[in-house]
Amino acid sequence: MKLTERKRESIIEAAIEEFREQGFLGAKTTRIAKLAGVSSRTLYNHFETKEALFDVVSEIMLARSNVMSPVSYDPSHGLEEQLIDALEKYIGVITNGDAIGLQRIVISEFLRDLERSRTIFCESRYARLPSDEAH
């Protein structure tokens, strides 16, 4: 991984930590830069605004919440058993410690700023239904 990519990843991880601890409104880009070990200028070279950085964090949250593969029906096993197995897998994905913290900060900001929420979900590749991919 190139140095630029490592710095970007470092900024994103620091932003996740800062947003998780301070929320969107309380988060400071100077603290994010310090946590990431980069200058504020470097942070702004990668992300024009705190909002742009938060949008990337939101995309990460959406991607992480969609990591579970679709569950196919297997007629050789009981339906109840398959539903329980699918539910246990889903609960495992959404209750992961990192996922909960990330979801909390992103969802609280989405509730505070409904326009941002609409924009993220309308532009997100995760907003499309699987059937949309076929068209």
N, CA, C and O atoms as a GROMACS GRO file, in nm:
protein
  540
    1MET      N    1   0.085  -0.118   0.000
    1MET     CA    2   0.000   0.000   0.000
    1MET      C    3   0.090   0.124   0.000
    1MET      O    4   0.186   0.132   0.076
    2LYS      N    5   0.057   0.219  -0.084
    2LYS     CA    6   0.135   0.342  -0.094
    2LYS      C    7   0.114   0.427   0.031
    2LYS      O    8   0.016   0.412   0.104
    3LEU      N    9   0.210   0.516   0.055
    3LEU     CA   10   0.205   0.604   0.170
    3LEU      C   11   0.077   0.687   0.170
    3LEU      O   12   0.013   0.704   0.274
    4THR      N   13   0.039   0.738   0.055
    4THR     CA   14  -0.084   0.818   0.043
    4THR      C   15  -0.206   0.737   0.084
    4THR      O   16  -0.294   0.788   0.154
    5GLU      N   17  -0.212   0.612   0.041
    5GLU     CA   18  -0.325   0.525   0.077
    5GLU      C   19  -0.325   0.495   0.227
    5GLU      O   20  -0.430   0.492   0.290
    6ARG      N   21  -0.205   0.473   0.283
    6ARG     CA   22  -0.196   0.447   0.427
    6ARG      C   23  -0.242   0.568   0.507
    6ARG      O   24  -0.313   0.554   0.607
    7LYS      N   25  -0.203   0.687   0.462
    7LYS     CA   26  -0.247   0.809   0.531
    7LYS      C   27  -0.398   0.824   0.523
    7LYS      O   28  -0.462   0.859   0.622
    8ARG      N   29  -0.455   0.797   0.407
    8ARG     CA   30  -0.601   0.806   0.390
    8ARG      C   31  -0.672   0.709   0.484
    8ARG      O   32  -0.768   0.746   0.551
    9GLU      N   33  -0.623   0.586   0.489
    9GLU     CA   34  -0.682   0.486   0.579
    9GLU      C   35  -0.668   0.527   0.725
    9GLU      O   36  -0.760   0.509   0.804
   10SER      N   37  -0.555   0.583   0.758
   10SER     CA   38  -0.531   0.630   0.894
   10SER      C   39  -0.629   0.742   0.931
   10SER      O   40  -0.681   0.747   1.042
   11ILE      N   41  -0.653   0.831   0.837
   11ILE     CA   42  -0.747   0.941   0.859
   11ILE      C   43  -0.887   0.886   0.880
   11ILE      O   44  -0.959   0.930   0.970
   12ILE      N   45  -0.927   0.790   0.798
   12ILE     CA   46  -1.061   0.732   0.809
   12ILE      C   47  -1.078   0.662   0.944
   12ILE      O   48  -1.180   0.680   1.011
   13GLU      N   49  -0.979   0.583   0.986
   13GLU     CA   50  -0.988   0.514   1.115
   13GLU      C   51  -0.992   0.614   1.230
   13GLU      O   52  -1.067   0.596   1.326
   14ALA      N   53  -0.912   0.720   1.221
   14ALA     CA   54  -0.914   0.823   1.325
   14ALA      C   55  -1.049   0.894   1.326
   14ALA      O   56  -1.100   0.928   1.433
   15ALA      N   57  -1.105   0.918   1.209
   15ALA     CA   58  -1.236   0.983   1.200
   15ALA      C   59  -1.344   0.896   1.263
   15ALA      O   60  -1.431   0.947   1.334
   16ILE      N   61  -1.340   0.769   1.237
   16ILE     CA   62  -1.437   0.678   1.297
   16ILE      C   63  -1.429   0.687   1.448
   16ILE      O   64  -1.531   0.695   1.516
   17GLU      N   65  -1.307   0.686   1.501
   17GLU     CA   66  -1.288   0.695   1.646
   17GLU      C   67  -1.340   0.830   1.699
   17GLU      O   68  -1.411   0.834   1.800
   18GLU      N   69  -1.305   0.938   1.631
   18GLU     CA   70  -1.347   1.072   1.675
   18GLU      C   71  -1.499   1.087   1.665
   18GLU      O   72  -1.562   1.138   1.758
   19PHE      N   73  -1.559   1.042   1.556
   19PHE     CA   74  -1.704   1.052   1.542
   19PHE      C   75  -1.774   0.965   1.647
   19PHE      O   76  -1.877   1.004   1.702
   20ARG      N   77  -1.718   0.847   1.675
   20ARG     CA   78  -1.777   0.758   1.774
   20ARG      C   79  -1.774   0.822   1.912
   20ARG      O   80  -1.871   0.811   1.988
   21GLU      N   81  -1.664   0.888   1.946
   21GLU     CA   82  -1.650   0.947   2.079
   21GLU      C   83  -1.721   1.082   2.092
   21GLU      O   84  -1.777   1.112   2.198
   22GLN      N   85  -1.719   1.163   1.987
   22GLN     CA   86  -1.768   1.300   1.997
   22GLN      C   87  -1.898   1.327   1.920
   22GLN      O   88  -1.960   1.431   1.938
   23GLY      N   89  -1.939   1.232   1.835
   23GLY     CA   90  -2.052   1.258   1.747
   23GLY      C   91  -2.006   1.349   1.634
   23GLY      O   92  -1.894   1.400   1.636
   24PHE      N   93  -2.092   1.368   1.536
   24PHE     CA   94  -2.052   1.448   1.420
   24PHE      C   95  -2.027   1.593   1.459
   24PHE      O   96  -1.924   1.651   1.423
   25LEU      N   97  -2.121   1.652   1.532
   25LEU     CA   98  -2.109   1.794   1.566
   25LEU      C   99  -1.990   1.824   1.655
   25LEU      O  100  -1.927   1.929   1.641
   26GLY      N  101  -1.957   1.733   1.747
   26GLY     CA  102  -1.846   1.756   1.840
   26GLY      C  103  -1.710   1.719   1.784
   26GLY      O  104  -1.608   1.758   1.839
   27ALA      N  105  -1.709   1.644   1.674
   27ALA     CA  106  -1.583   1.600   1.616
   27ALA      C  107  -1.506   1.719   1.558
   27ALA      O  108  -1.564   1.811   1.501
   28LYS      N  109  -1.376   1.714   1.576
   28LYS     CA  110  -1.288   1.821   1.526
   28LYS      C  111  -1.186   1.760   1.430
   28LYS      O  112  -1.123   1.659   1.460
   29THR      N  113  -1.171   1.824   1.314
   29THR     CA  114  -1.075   1.773   1.216
   29THR      C  115  -0.932   1.782   1.268
   29THR      O  116  -0.848   1.700   1.231
   30THR      N  117  -0.903   1.879   1.354
   30THR     CA  118  -0.768   1.888   1.411
   30THR      C  119  -0.737   1.765   1.497
   30THR      O  120  -0.625   1.714   1.495
   31ARG      N  121  -0.837   1.719   1.573
   31ARG     CA  122  -0.816   1.598   1.654
   31ARG      C  123  -0.804   1.475   1.564
   31ARG      O  124  -0.725   1.385   1.592
   32ILE      N  125  -0.884   1.472   1.457
   32ILE     CA  126  -0.876   1.359   1.364
   32ILE      C  127  -0.736   1.354   1.304
   32ILE      O  128  -0.675   1.247   1.298
   33ALA      N  129  -0.685   1.467   1.259
   33ALA     CA  130  -0.551   1.472   1.200
   33ALA      C  131  -0.447   1.425   1.302
   33ALA      O  132  -0.356   1.348   1.268
   34LYS      N  133  -0.459   1.472   1.425
   34LYS     CA  134  -0.364   1.435   1.530
   34LYS      C  135  -0.369   1.284   1.556
   34LYS      O  136  -0.265   1.219   1.566
   35LEU      N  137  -0.491   1.230   1.569
   35LEU     CA  138  -0.507   1.086   1.591
   35LEU      C  139  -0.447   1.005   1.476
   35LEU      O  140  -0.390   0.898   1.497
   36ALA      N  141  -0.462   1.058   1.354
   36ALA     CA  142  -0.413   0.988   1.235
   36ALA      C  143  -0.263   1.006   1.216
   36ALA      O  144  -0.202   0.934   1.136
   37GLY      N  145  -0.204   1.101   1.289
   37GLY     CA  146  -0.061   1.126   1.273
   37GLY      C  147  -0.027   1.200   1.146
   37GLY      O  148   0.080   1.182   1.088
   38VAL      N  149  -0.120   1.285   1.101
   38VAL     CA  150  -0.098   1.364   0.979
   38VAL      C  151  -0.128   1.510   1.010
   38VAL      O  152  -0.186   1.543   1.114
   39SER      N  153  -0.088   1.596   0.921
   39SER     CA  154  -0.118   1.738   0.938
   39SER      C  155  -0.262   1.765   0.893
   39SER      O  156  -0.322   1.686   0.820
   40SER      N  157  -0.315   1.878   0.937
   40SER     CA  158  -0.449   1.917   0.892
   40SER      C  159  -0.452   1.934   0.741
   40SER      O  160  -0.551   1.902   0.676
   41ARG      N  161  -0.343   1.985   0.687
   41ARG     CA  162  -0.335   2.003   0.541
   41ARG      C  163  -0.348   1.869   0.470
   41ARG      O  164  -0.418   1.858   0.369
   42THR      N  165  -0.281   1.767   0.523
   42THR     CA  166  -0.291   1.633   0.462
   42THR      C  167  -0.434   1.582   0.470
   42THR      O  168  -0.485   1.525   0.374
   43LEU      N  169  -0.498   1.602   0.585
   43LEU     CA  170  -0.638   1.559   0.600
   43LEU      C  171  -0.724   1.626   0.493
   43LEU      O  172  -0.803   1.559   0.427
   44TYR      N  173  -0.707   1.757   0.477
   44TYR     CA  174  -0.790   1.830   0.379
   44TYR      C  175  -0.750   1.800   0.235
   44TYR      O  176  -0.829   1.822   0.144
   45ASN      N  177  -0.629   1.750   0.213
   45ASN     CA  178  -0.593   1.705   0.078
   45ASN      C  179  -0.672   1.579   0.040
   45ASN      O  180  -0.703   1.557  -0.077
   46HIS      N  181  -0.703   1.499   0.141
   46HIS     CA  182  -0.779   1.376   0.116
   46HIS      C  183  -0.930   1.399   0.124
   46HIS      O  184  -1.006   1.339   0.048
   47PHE      N  185  -0.972   1.485   0.215
   47PHE     CA  186  -1.114   1.510   0.238
   47PHE      C  187  -1.136   1.660   0.248
   47PHE      O  188  -1.087   1.724   0.341
   48GLU      N  189  -1.210   1.714   0.155
   48GLU     CA  190  -1.228   1.859   0.146
   48GLU      C  191  -1.293   1.919   0.270
   48GLU      O  192  -1.260   2.032   0.310
   49THR      N  193  -1.385   1.844   0.332
   49THR     CA  194  -1.457   1.894   0.449
   49THR      C  195  -1.479   1.780   0.548
   49THR      O  196  -1.461   1.663   0.516
   50LYS      N  197  -1.519   1.817   0.669
   50LYS     CA  198  -1.556   1.718   0.770
   50LYS      C  199  -1.677   1.638   0.719
   50LYS      O  200  -1.687   1.518   0.744
   51GLU      N  201  -1.766   1.705   0.649
   51GLU     CA  202  -1.884   1.638   0.593
   51GLU      C  203  -1.844   1.531   0.491
   51GLU      O  204  -1.900   1.421   0.490
   52ALA      N  205  -1.746   1.563   0.406
   52ALA     CA  206  -1.699   1.465   0.307
   52ALA      C  207  -1.637   1.344   0.376
   52ALA      O  208  -1.656   1.231   0.332
   53LEU      N  209  -1.565   1.368   0.483
   53LEU     CA  210  -1.507   1.258   0.561
   53LEU      C  211  -1.617   1.174   0.626
   53LEU      O  212  -1.609   1.051   0.627
   54PHE      N  213  -1.718   1.241   0.679
   54PHE     CA  214  -1.829   1.168   0.740
   54PHE      C  215  -1.904   1.086   0.635
   54PHE      O  216  -1.949   0.975   0.664
   55ASP      N  217  -1.916   1.139   0.514
   55ASP     CA  218  -1.983   1.064   0.408
   55ASP      C  219  -1.909   0.934   0.377
   55ASP      O  220  -1.972   0.831   0.352
   56VAL      N  221  -1.776   0.939   0.379
   56VAL     CA  222  -1.697   0.817   0.358
   56VAL      C  223  -1.720   0.719   0.472
   56VAL      O  224  -1.734   0.599   0.450
   57VAL      N  225  -1.723   0.770   0.594
   57VAL     CA  226  -1.751   0.685   0.711
   57VAL      C  227  -1.890   0.622   0.697
   57VAL      O  228  -1.908   0.505   0.730
   58SER      N  229  -1.986   0.698   0.650
   58SER     CA  230  -2.122   0.646   0.630
   58SER      C  231  -2.122   0.534   0.527
   58SER      O  232  -2.188   0.432   0.546
   59GLU      N  233  -2.048   0.552   0.419
   59GLU     CA  234  -2.038   0.447   0.317
   59GLU      C  235  -1.976   0.320   0.376
   59GLU      O  236  -2.018   0.209   0.343
   60ILE      N  237  -1.877   0.337   0.462
   60ILE     CA  238  -1.813   0.222   0.527
   60ILE      C  239  -1.915   0.149   0.613
   60ILE      O  240  -1.922   0.026   0.612
   61MET      N  241  -1.995   0.225   0.688
   61MET     CA  242  -2.098   0.164   0.772
   61MET      C  243  -2.197   0.085   0.685
   61MET      O  244  -2.233  -0.028   0.719
   62LEU      N  245  -2.239   0.143   0.576
   62LEU     CA  246  -2.332   0.073   0.488
   62LEU      C  247  -2.269  -0.053   0.429
   62LEU      O  248  -2.334  -0.157   0.419
   63ALA      N  249  -2.143  -0.043   0.392
   63ALA     CA  250  -2.074  -0.159   0.336
   63ALA      C  251  -2.061  -0.270   0.440
   63ALA      O  252  -2.083  -0.387   0.411
   64ARG      N  253  -2.024  -0.232   0.562
   64ARG     CA  254  -2.008  -0.331   0.668
   64ARG      C  255  -2.140  -0.395   0.706
   64ARG      O  256  -2.143  -0.513   0.743
   65SER      N  257  -2.249  -0.322   0.696
   65SER     CA  258  -2.378  -0.380   0.732
   65SER      C  259  -2.432  -0.470   0.621
   65SER      O  260  -2.530  -0.542   0.640
   66ASN      N  261  -2.367  -0.467   0.505
   66ASN     CA  262  -2.409  -0.550   0.393
   66ASN      C  263  -2.312  -0.664   0.364
   66ASN      O  264  -2.311  -0.718   0.254
   67VAL      N  265  -2.229  -0.701   0.463
   67VAL     CA  266  -2.129  -0.804   0.440
   67VAL      C  267  -2.187  -0.945   0.442
   67VAL      O  268  -2.122  -1.039   0.395
   68MET      N  269  -2.304  -0.960   0.494
   68MET     CA  270  -2.363  -1.092   0.501
   68MET      C  271  -2.413  -1.134   0.363
   68MET      O  272  -2.484  -1.061   0.295
   69SER      N  273  -2.374  -1.252   0.324
   69SER     CA  274  -2.418  -1.306   0.195
   69SER      C  275  -2.566  -1.339   0.200
   69SER      O  276  -2.619  -1.373   0.305
   70PRO      N  277  -2.632  -1.328   0.086
   70PRO     CA  278  -2.774  -1.368   0.083
   70PRO      C  279  -2.788  -1.514   0.124
   70PRO      O  280  -2.701  -1.597   0.096
   71VAL      N  281  -2.896  -1.544   0.189
   71VAL     CA  282  -2.921  -1.681   0.236
   71VAL      C  283  -3.015  -1.748   0.136
   71VAL      O  284  -3.123  -1.698   0.106
   72SER      N  285  -2.971  -1.862   0.088
   72SER     CA  286  -3.053  -1.937  -0.007
   72SER      C  287  -3.132  -2.045   0.066
   72SER      O  288  -3.087  -2.102   0.166
   73TYR      N  289  -3.249  -2.073   0.016
   73TYR     CA  290  -3.333  -2.178   0.072
   73TYR      C  291  -3.279  -2.313   0.027
   73TYR      O  292  -3.249  -2.333  -0.090
   74ASP      N  293  -3.267  -2.406   0.121
   74ASP     CA  294  -3.222  -2.542   0.093
   74ASP      C  295  -3.335  -2.636   0.131
   74ASP      O  296  -3.361  -2.657   0.250
   75PRO      N  297  -3.404  -2.693   0.032
   75PRO     CA  298  -3.520  -2.778   0.062
   75PRO      C  299  -3.485  -2.905   0.141
   75PRO      O  300  -3.575  -2.970   0.195
   76SER      N  301  -3.357  -2.941   0.149
   76SER     CA  302  -3.319  -3.061   0.224
   76SER      C  303  -3.309  -3.035   0.374
   76SER      O  304  -3.289  -3.129   0.451
   77HIS      N  305  -3.321  -2.908   0.416
   77HIS     CA  306  -3.318  -2.874   0.558
   77HIS      C  307  -3.449  -2.805   0.595
   77HIS      O  308  -3.517  -2.747   0.510
   78GLY      N  309  -3.485  -2.814   0.722
   78GLY     CA  310  -3.608  -2.753   0.769
   78GLY      C  311  -3.602  -2.600   0.758
   78GLY      O  312  -3.498  -2.539   0.778
   79LEU      N  313  -3.716  -2.541   0.727
   79LEU     CA  314  -3.724  -2.396   0.712
   79LEU      C  315  -3.692  -2.325   0.843
   79LEU      O  316  -3.618  -2.226   0.843
   80GLU      N  317  -3.746  -2.374   0.954
   80GLU     CA  318  -3.721  -2.311   1.083
   80GLU      C  319  -3.571  -2.309   1.114
   80GLU      O  320  -3.517  -2.208   1.159
   81GLU      N  321  -3.506  -2.420   1.091
   81GLU     CA  322  -3.361  -2.430   1.115
   81GLU      C  323  -3.285  -2.329   1.029
   81GLU      O  324  -3.191  -2.264   1.077
   82GLN      N  325  -3.323  -2.314   0.903
   82GLN     CA  326  -3.256  -2.222   0.813
   82GLN      C  327  -3.281  -2.076   0.853
   82GLN      O  328  -3.191  -1.992   0.844
   83LEU      N  329  -3.402  -2.047   0.896
   83LEU     CA  330  -3.434  -1.910   0.940
   83LEU      C  331  -3.356  -1.873   1.066
   83LEU      O  332  -3.305  -1.762   1.077
   84ILE      N  333  -3.348  -1.967   1.159
   84ILE     CA  334  -3.272  -1.942   1.282
   84ILE      C  335  -3.125  -1.920   1.248
   84ILE      O  336  -3.062  -1.829   1.301
   85ASP      N  337  -3.069  -2.003   1.161
   85ASP     CA  338  -2.929  -1.990   1.121
   85ASP      C  339  -2.905  -1.855   1.053
   85ASP      O  340  -2.806  -1.787   1.082
   86ALA      N  341  -2.994  -1.815   0.963
   86ALA     CA  342  -2.980  -1.687   0.893
   86ALA      C  343  -2.990  -1.570   0.992
   86ALA      O  344  -2.913  -1.475   0.983
   87LEU      N  345  -3.083  -1.579   1.085
   87LEU     CA  346  -3.100  -1.473   1.185
   87LEU      C  347  -2.977  -1.463   1.275
   87LEU      O  348  -2.933  -1.352   1.307
   88GLU      N  349  -2.922  -1.576   1.316
   88GLU     CA  350  -2.801  -1.575   1.399
   88GLU      C  351  -2.684  -1.510   1.326
   88GLU      O  352  -2.607  -1.435   1.385
   89LYS      N  353  -2.670  -1.539   1.197
   89LYS     CA  354  -2.563  -1.478   1.118
   89LYS      C  355  -2.585  -1.326   1.108
   89LYS      O  356  -2.491  -1.248   1.125
   90TYR      N  357  -2.708  -1.286   1.082
   90TYR     CA  358  -2.739  -1.144   1.069
   90TYR      C  359  -2.713  -1.070   1.201
   90TYR      O  360  -2.654  -0.962   1.202
   91ILE      N  361  -2.757  -1.129   1.311
   91ILE     CA  362  -2.736  -1.067   1.442
   91ILE      C  363  -2.586  -1.056   1.472
   91ILE      O  364  -2.541  -0.957   1.529
   92GLY      N  365  -2.509  -1.157   1.432
   92GLY     CA  366  -2.364  -1.152   1.449
   92GLY      C  367  -2.302  -1.036   1.374
   92GLY      O  368  -2.208  -0.973   1.424
   93VAL      N  369  -2.352  -1.007   1.255
   93VAL     CA  370  -2.300  -0.896   1.174
   93VAL      C  371  -2.336  -0.762   1.237
   93VAL      O  372  -2.250  -0.675   1.250
   94ILE      N  373  -2.461  -0.745   1.276
   94ILE     CA  374  -2.504  -0.612   1.324
   94ILE      C  375  -2.468  -0.585   1.470
   94ILE      O  376  -2.475  -0.470   1.514
   95THR      N  377  -2.431  -0.688   1.546
   95THR     CA  378  -2.395  -0.664   1.686
   95THR      C  379  -2.245  -0.666   1.710
   95THR      O  380  -2.200  -0.658   1.824
   96ASN      N  381  -2.169  -0.675   1.606
   96ASN     CA  382  -2.024  -0.663   1.618
   96ASN      C  383  -1.994  -0.529   1.684
   96ASN      O  384  -2.054  -0.428   1.647
   97GLY      N  385  -1.901  -0.527   1.780
   97GLY     CA  386  -1.871  -0.404   1.856
   97GLY      C  387  -1.839  -0.285   1.769
   97GLY      O  388  -1.889  -0.175   1.794
   98ASP      N  389  -1.757  -0.303   1.666
   98ASP     CA  390  -1.724  -0.193   1.576
   98ASP      C  391  -1.848  -0.147   1.499
   98ASP      O  392  -1.869  -0.028   1.480
   99ALA      N  393  -1.928  -0.243   1.457
   99ALA     CA  394  -2.047  -0.209   1.380
   99ALA      C  395  -2.146  -0.127   1.462
   99ALA      O  396  -2.204  -0.031   1.411
  100ILE      N  397  -2.166  -0.164   1.586
  100ILE     CA  398  -2.262  -0.092   1.670
  100ILE      C  399  -2.220   0.053   1.688
  100ILE      O  400  -2.301   0.144   1.673
  101GLY      N  401  -2.094   0.074   1.721
  101GLY     CA  402  -2.046   0.211   1.739
  101GLY      C  403  -2.058   0.294   1.613
  101GLY      O  404  -2.100   0.409   1.618
  102LEU      N  405  -2.022   0.235   1.502
  102LEU     CA  406  -2.029   0.305   1.374
  102LEU      C  407  -2.173   0.333   1.335
  102LEU      O  408  -2.205   0.443   1.289
  103GLN      N  409  -2.260   0.236   1.353
  103GLN     CA  410  -2.401   0.256   1.321
  103GLN      C  411  -2.463   0.365   1.407
  103GLN      O  412  -2.542   0.446   1.359
  104ARG      N  413  -2.427   0.367   1.534
  104ARG     CA  414  -2.483   0.467   1.625
  104ARG      C  415  -2.450   0.608   1.580
  104ARG      O  416  -2.537   0.694   1.576
  105ILE      N  417  -2.324   0.631   1.544
  105ILE     CA  418  -2.287   0.768   1.505
  105ILE      C  419  -2.347   0.806   1.371
  105ILE      O  420  -2.391   0.920   1.353
  106VAL      N  421  -2.348   0.714   1.278
  106VAL     CA  422  -2.401   0.745   1.145
  106VAL      C  423  -2.552   0.765   1.151
  106VAL      O  424  -2.605   0.861   1.095
  107ILE      N  425  -2.622   0.676   1.218
  107ILE     CA  426  -2.768   0.688   1.225
  107ILE      C  427  -2.809   0.812   1.301
  107ILE      O  428  -2.906   0.878   1.262
  108SER      N  429  -2.738   0.847   1.408
  108SER     CA  430  -2.775   0.969   1.482
  108SER      C  431  -2.756   1.092   1.394
  108SER      O  432  -2.836   1.186   1.402
  109GLU      N  433  -2.653   1.093   1.313
  109GLU     CA  434  -2.634   1.207   1.222
  109GLU      C  435  -2.738   1.206   1.111
  109GLU      O  436  -2.785   1.312   1.070
  110PHE      N  437  -2.775   1.089   1.064
  110PHE     CA  438  -2.880   1.081   0.962
  110PHE      C  439  -3.012   1.135   1.016
  110PHE      O  440  -3.086   1.201   0.943
  111LEU      N  441  -3.041   1.108   1.142
  111LEU     CA  442  -3.164   1.159   1.204
  111LEU      C  443  -3.158   1.310   1.222
  111LEU      O  444  -3.259   1.380   1.207
  112ARG      N  445  -3.040   1.360   1.254
  112ARG     CA  446  -3.023   1.504   1.272
  112ARG      C  447  -3.029   1.579   1.139
  112ARG      O  448  -3.083   1.689   1.131
  113ASP      N  449  -2.973   1.519   1.035
  113ASP     CA  450  -2.964   1.584   0.904
  113ASP      C  451  -3.028   1.494   0.799
  113ASP      O  452  -2.960   1.415   0.733
  114LEU      N  453  -3.159   1.507   0.785
  114LEU     CA  454  -3.233   1.419   0.694
  114LEU      C  455  -3.192   1.437   0.549
  114LEU      O  456  -3.197   1.341   0.471
  115GLU      N  457  -3.150   1.556   0.511
  115GLU     CA  458  -3.106   1.579   0.374
  115GLU      C  459  -2.978   1.498   0.343
  115GLU      O  460  -2.966   1.439   0.236
  116ARG      N  461  -2.886   1.497   0.438
  116ARG     CA  462  -2.764   1.416   0.421
  116ARG      C  463  -2.801   1.269   0.410
  116ARG      O  464  -2.746   1.196   0.327
  117SER      N  465  -2.894   1.227   0.492
  117SER     CA  466  -2.939   1.089   0.488
  117SER      C  467  -2.993   1.053   0.351
  117SER      O  468  -2.956   0.950   0.294
  118ARG      N  469  -3.079   1.137   0.298
  118ARG     CA  470  -3.136   1.111   0.165
  118ARG      C  471  -3.027   1.106   0.059
  118ARG      O  472  -3.028   1.019  -0.028
  119THR      N  473  -2.934   1.198   0.067
  119THR     CA  474  -2.826   1.204  -0.032
  119THR      C  475  -2.741   1.078  -0.027
  119THR      O  476  -2.713   1.018  -0.130
  120ILE      N  477  -2.700   1.039   0.092
  120ILE     CA  478  -2.616   0.919   0.107
  120ILE      C  479  -2.689   0.796   0.053
  120ILE      O  480  -2.630   0.718  -0.023
  121PHE      N  481  -2.814   0.779   0.090
  121PHE     CA  482  -2.886   0.659   0.048
  121PHE      C  483  -2.922   0.663  -0.100
  121PHE      O  484  -2.927   0.558  -0.164
  122CYS      N  485  -2.946   0.779  -0.156
  122CYS     CA  486  -2.978   0.788  -0.298
  122CYS      C  487  -2.854   0.764  -0.384
  122CYS      O  488  -2.864   0.704  -0.492
  123GLU      N  489  -2.738   0.811  -0.339
  123GLU     CA  490  -2.615   0.797  -0.416
  123GLU      C  491  -2.542   0.667  -0.389
  123GLU      O  492  -2.458   0.625  -0.468
  124SER      N  493  -2.574   0.603  -0.279
  124SER     CA  494  -2.500   0.485  -0.237
  124SER      C  495  -2.528   0.366  -0.328
  124SER      O  496  -2.641   0.344  -0.371
  125ARG      N  497  -2.423   0.293  -0.356
  125ARG     CA  498  -2.442   0.170  -0.434
  125ARG      C  499  -2.514   0.065  -0.351
  125ARG      O  500  -2.564  -0.034  -0.406
  126TYR      N  501  -2.520   0.085  -0.219
  126TYR     CA  502  -2.587  -0.009  -0.130
  126TYR      C  503  -2.736   0.018  -0.123
  126TYR      O  504  -2.811  -0.063  -0.067
  127ALA      N  505  -2.780   0.129  -0.178
  127ALA     CA  506  -2.922   0.163  -0.174
  127ALA      C  507  -3.000   0.088  -0.280
  127ALA      O  508  -3.122   0.078  -0.272
  128ARG      N  509  -2.931   0.036  -0.380
  128ARG     CA  510  -3.000  -0.035  -0.488
  128ARG      C  511  -3.040  -0.175  -0.444
  128ARG      O  512  -2.969  -0.241  -0.368
  129LEU      N  513  -3.151  -0.217  -0.492
  129LEU     CA  514  -3.195  -0.353  -0.465
  129LEU      C  515  -3.122  -0.448  -0.557
  129LEU      O  516  -3.083  -0.407  -0.666
  130PRO      N  517  -3.104  -0.574  -0.518
  130PRO     CA  518  -3.035  -0.670  -0.605
  130PRO      C  519  -3.098  -0.677  -0.743
  130PRO      O  520  -3.027  -0.698  -0.841
  131SER      N  521  -3.230  -0.661  -0.753
  131SER     CA  522  -3.296  -0.670  -0.883
  131SER      C  523  -3.260  -0.551  -0.972
  131SER      O  524  -3.273  -0.559  -1.094
  132ASP      N  525  -3.213  -0.439  -0.911
  132ASP     CA  526  -3.172  -0.322  -0.990
  132ASP      C  527  -3.048  -0.354  -1.073
  132ASP      O  528  -3.029  -0.296  -1.180
  133GLU      N  529  -2.964  -0.444  -1.026
  133GLU     CA  530  -2.839  -0.476  -1.093
  133GLU      C  531  -2.864  -0.543  -1.229
  133GLU      O  532  -2.783  -0.532  -1.320
  134ALA      N  533  -2.977  -0.612  -1.241
  134ALA     CA  534  -3.006  -0.684  -1.364
  134ALA      C  535  -3.052  -0.591  -1.475
  134ALA      O  536  -3.050  -0.631  -1.592
  135HIS      N  537  -3.095  -0.470  -1.444
  135HIS     CA  538  -3.149  -0.380  -1.545
  135HIS      C  539  -3.045  -0.293  -1.608
  135HIS      O  540  -3.077  -0.212  -1.696
   0.00000   0.00000   0.00000
